């Protein structure tokens, strides 16, 4: 019996060592007390989703951001007026083939945050984006009209008026760490 307890303790120690290497960093936010996990898919819905995201990015001026759209509607001067650091932004007008440039932006591991419209209903495409985001430790914000029911999305937020947030879903990979 004692030998089994020793083996169990050794296994727990090995599992603990593995999990300590896979901690997930959380980006703090005054808008969301739990913060935003890095290396995850985050879906923002609601009429104020862009304003909410800009307020979040204003709190993290140091992050490098790639903002992709099919047809560019966002004015960079509006971001500057809202206090965002445009020196760390790359804006991409991707056209109808947004998946390929999105995948390349994440795979490059240059960007801390990648923003895209939520146009993906294919499970394989979402799984690809999830795996790439985890590997690059890059958070992918998907701007959606309504929430998707996809297990690959770690965080789903409904952005309400006055930057209020309703959490629809929140999960992390393993243990979390705050920088």
Wavefront OBJ file of the C-alpha trace (Angstrom):
o trace
v 0.000 0.000 0.000
v 2.842 2.412 0.842
v 4.512 1.687 -2.488
v 1.318 2.677 -4.341
v 1.167 5.951 -2.384
v 4.744 6.741 -3.372
v 3.961 6.021 -7.028
v 0.850 8.197 -6.814
v 2.871 11.039 -5.255
v 5.495 10.711 -8.004
v 2.801 10.830 -10.693
v 1.232 13.926 -9.117
v 4.651 15.588 -9.049
v 5.223 14.785 -12.730
v 1.783 16.106 -13.673
v 2.422 19.270 -11.665
v 5.722 19.783 -13.477
v 3.986 19.420 -16.845
v 1.225 21.846 -15.928
v 3.674 24.438 -14.646
v 5.129 24.626 -18.154
v 1.721 25.242 -19.670
v 0.442 28.166 -17.635
v -1.722 30.614 -19.503
v -1.027 34.298 -19.111
v -3.995 36.544 -18.406
v -4.102 40.145 -19.655
v -5.653 42.285 -16.935
v -8.580 44.537 -17.713
v -10.701 47.029 -15.827
v -13.535 45.982 -18.163
v -13.416 42.317 -17.163
v -12.170 41.370 -13.672
v -11.134 37.869 -14.813
v -8.971 39.397 -17.575
v -8.426 38.067 -21.103
v -6.373 34.888 -21.637
v -3.476 34.999 -24.079
v -3.341 32.364 -26.780
v -7.112 32.022 -26.920
v -10.060 32.750 -29.179
v -12.215 35.539 -27.746
v -15.558 36.340 -29.336
v -17.054 39.794 -28.811
v -20.716 40.395 -29.614
v -23.058 43.307 -29.035
v -23.369 46.786 -30.491
v -20.390 48.191 -28.562
v -17.911 45.369 -29.304
v -15.448 47.613 -31.169
v -15.596 50.315 -28.473
v -15.041 47.654 -25.797
v -12.035 46.262 -27.662
v -10.538 49.730 -28.144
v -10.929 50.432 -24.417
v -9.147 47.143 -23.691
v -6.326 47.976 -26.126
v -5.997 51.450 -24.584
v -5.131 49.685 -21.312
v -2.412 47.682 -23.105
v -0.514 50.205 -25.214
v 2.524 47.897 -25.466
v 0.730 45.096 -27.322
v 1.296 44.610 -31.050
v -2.056 44.400 -32.858
v -3.015 43.150 -36.316
v -6.519 44.295 -37.300
v -7.995 42.484 -40.312
v -11.209 43.314 -42.143
v -12.727 42.203 -45.428
v -13.340 45.783 -46.490
v -11.791 48.380 -44.284
v -14.366 50.371 -42.299
v -12.312 51.415 -39.303
v -10.552 54.785 -39.405
v -7.140 54.748 -37.712
v -7.702 58.335 -36.559
v -10.690 57.090 -34.535
v -8.366 54.703 -32.699
v -5.933 57.516 -32.006
v -8.778 59.653 -30.639
v -9.702 56.814 -28.293
v -6.176 56.689 -26.906
v -4.742 53.695 -28.773
v -1.073 53.585 -29.765
v -1.142 53.352 -33.570
v 2.598 52.634 -33.731
v 1.813 49.068 -32.649
v -1.055 48.498 -35.122
v -1.046 46.850 -38.535
v -4.266 47.250 -40.537
v -5.056 44.678 -43.236
v -7.827 44.846 -45.820
v -8.042 41.156 -46.668
v -10.976 40.983 -49.049
v -13.123 37.864 -49.137
v -10.188 35.534 -48.502
v -9.626 36.632 -44.917
v -8.715 33.174 -43.553
v -5.321 32.968 -45.281
v -3.977 36.383 -44.145
v -5.437 35.783 -40.685
v -3.647 32.457 -40.423
v -0.383 34.053 -41.596
v -0.679 36.925 -39.109
v -1.089 34.516 -36.203
v 1.546 32.073 -37.451
v 4.107 34.892 -37.734
v 4.104 35.145 -33.909
v 4.667 38.887 -34.273
v 1.313 40.032 -32.913
v 0.062 39.795 -29.337
v -3.504 40.559 -30.457
v -5.177 39.747 -33.772
v -8.635 41.134 -34.562
v -10.925 39.761 -37.242
v -14.600 39.663 -38.119
v -16.141 36.348 -37.107
v -16.790 34.724 -40.468
v -15.881 31.145 -39.626
v -18.555 28.516 -39.208
v -16.297 25.648 -40.248
v -15.147 23.611 -37.229
v -11.784 22.835 -38.849
v -11.067 26.513 -39.517
v -11.825 27.420 -35.903
v -9.681 24.533 -34.633
v -6.814 25.702 -36.848
v -7.118 29.247 -35.499
v -7.306 27.958 -31.933
v -4.147 25.833 -32.285
v -2.234 28.608 -34.045
v -3.261 31.144 -31.374
v -2.167 28.823 -28.576
v 1.189 28.153 -30.224
v 1.824 31.852 -30.936
v 0.455 32.930 -27.514
v -1.594 35.446 -29.469
v -5.163 36.333 -28.529
v -7.563 36.300 -31.472
v -10.559 38.599 -31.043
v -13.458 37.626 -33.284
v -16.013 40.409 -33.758
v -19.418 38.785 -34.231
v -23.043 39.825 -34.651
v -24.256 36.977 -32.448
v -22.514 34.281 -30.365
v -21.378 31.085 -32.049
v -21.794 27.765 -30.307
v -18.251 26.542 -30.916
v -16.120 24.752 -28.346
v -12.911 26.260 -29.789
v -13.850 29.715 -28.474
v -12.509 30.173 -24.943
v -14.196 33.455 -24.052
v -17.489 34.877 -25.277
v -18.459 38.375 -24.176
v -21.524 40.405 -24.936
v -20.530 44.075 -24.947
v -23.328 46.259 -23.628
v -23.768 50.029 -23.367
v -21.299 52.034 -21.235
v -18.643 49.324 -21.746
v -20.511 46.894 -19.515
v -19.840 43.233 -20.227
v -21.899 40.074 -19.917
v -19.750 36.936 -19.804
v -21.369 34.211 -21.890
v -18.453 31.767 -21.655
v -15.037 31.772 -19.972
v -12.559 28.906 -19.918
v -8.785 28.694 -19.746
v -6.406 25.912 -20.801
v -4.723 25.080 -17.493
v -3.371 27.163 -14.664
v -3.267 30.903 -15.180
v -0.666 33.521 -14.421
v -0.994 37.285 -14.324
v 2.015 39.216 -15.660
l 1 2 3 4 5 6 7 8 9 10 11 12 13 14 15 16 17 18 19 20 21 22 23 24 25 26 27 28 29 30 31 32 33 34 35 36 37 38 39 40 41 42 43 44 45 46 47 48 49 50 51 52 53 54 55 56 57 58 59 60 61 62 63 64 65 66 67 68 69 70 71 72 73 74 75 76 77 78 79 80 81 82 83 84 85 86 87 88 89 90 91 92 93 94 95 96 97 98 99 100 101 102 103 104 105 106 107 108 109 110 111 112 113 114 115 116 117 118 119 120 121 122 123 124 125 126 127 128 129 130 131 132 133 134 135 136 137 138 139 140 141 142 143 144 145 146 147 148 149 150 151 152 153 154 155 156 157 158 159 160 161 162 163 164 165 166 167 168 169 170 171 172 173 174 175 176 177 178 179
